[in-house]
Amino acid sequence: MCVYVILLFEAERQRAAAVEQEAKAHEETAKTLEKIRNDEKMFYEESTKHLKLKMEEEKQNLQTEQQVALESKLKEQKELMDKQFEAKAEMLEGQIETLKKQQESAQSYVNWENIASVAKSILETALNAYVSHKTMKLLSKK
């Protein structure tokens, strides 16, 4: 009877050790997944920040180009009006109005916030897919 109790005790101890080892493995997997998530989140945030900066730079460049073109046409118009070339001045006035409308249209058409929102959604989807892939890969190794 004593040997039987010892064997039962030993089997229970081994089972407890196996459960503990499995819990540790699960905890390690969870830590690894959390690290992957954190790394990917940092990458995502940095990418989003970079994308916003790039889009703001593009917006500023577009506005600067449009302003330079407008100022050039205004200068040319003034010079022509000074020389009394009415027909050319009127034609330039039409071009100036077109440029102004294009500038207004570009500012309302290019909604940078919507573009940033779409880019954010794309990056989030990619991040979730990547994390899911890594999770499945880690779980399949068990």
N, C-alpha and C positions, 0 to 999 in steps of 0.2 A: 504494500500500500504506500509506503514511504517513497519508493522509487517512482510510482505512478504520480504522486503529488509533485515530486521533483521534475519529472518529465512535463507535467502540465504547466508548472511554473516556468520552466525553460521555454516551452512553446509560446506561452503568453508573453514572456520577455522578448522573444524574437519577433513576435507579431507587433508588439509595441515599438520595437526598434525599426521595423519595416515601415510602420505608419509614420513614425517620426521622420524617417529618411524621405519618405514620399512628401511629407509636409514641407520639409526643407527644399526639396526639388521644386515643388510648386511655388514656394516663396521666391526661390532664385529666378524662376521663369517670370513671375510677376514683377520682380525688380528689373529684370532685363527688358521686359515689355515697357515698363514705366520709363526706363532710360531711353528706349527707342522713341517713345511718344514725346518725351521732353526734348530730345535732340531734333526730332522732326518738327516739333512746334517752334523751336528756336529758328530752324532753317526756314520754316514757313513765314514766321514773323519778319525775319531779315529779308526774305524775298519780297514780301508784301511792301515793306518799307522801301526797298530799292525800286520796286515797280512804281510806287507812288511818286518817288523823287524823279524818276525817269519821265513819268507822264507830266508832272509839273514842269519839268525842264522843256519838254516838247511843246507844252501849251505856251510857255513864255517865248520860246523861239518862234512859234507861229504868230503870236501877237506882235513880236518885234518886227518880223518880216512884213506883216500887214501894215504896221505903222510906218515903216520905212518906205514902202511902196506908196502909201497914201501921201506922205510928206513930199515925196519926189513929184508926184502928180500935181499936188497943190503948188509946189514951187514952179513947175513947168507952166501951169495954168496962169499963175501970176505974171510970169515973164511974157507969156503970149498976150495976155490982156494989156500989159504995159506997152507992147508993140502993136496993139490994136488988131490982133488977128482973131477977130470975133468967132469965126467959124471953127477954127481949131480949138479955141477956148471952150466953146459950147460942147464940142466933141469930148474934150477932156473932162468937162463937167459931168457928162454922162458916164465916162469911165470912173470918175471919182465916186459918183453915186453908186455905181455897181460895186466898186471896192468896199465902200462903206457897208452896203447890204451884205456882201460876202463876209465881211468882218463880223457883223452882227449875227449873221446866219451861222458862221463857224463857232461863235461863242455859245450860241444856244444849241447848235447841233451836236457839238462835241461835249457831251456831258461826262466829264471826267469821273464824277462820283459813280455813275453807272458802270463805266469801264472798270474802275477799281473794284466795284462790287462783283462784277462778273469774274474778274481775275481772282478775287478772293475765293469765290465759290469753286473755281477750277482748282486752285491750290488746295483747298480743303478736301475736295473729292479725291485728289491725287494722294494727299496725306493719309486719308482714311483707308484708301485702297492699299497703300504701302504698308501701313501698320497692320491691317488685316492679313496681308500676305506674310509679313514677318511673324505674326502671331501663329498663323497656320503652320508656318515652317518650323517654329520653335516647338509647337505642340506635336507635330508629326515626328520630331526627333525622339520624343519620349517613347 
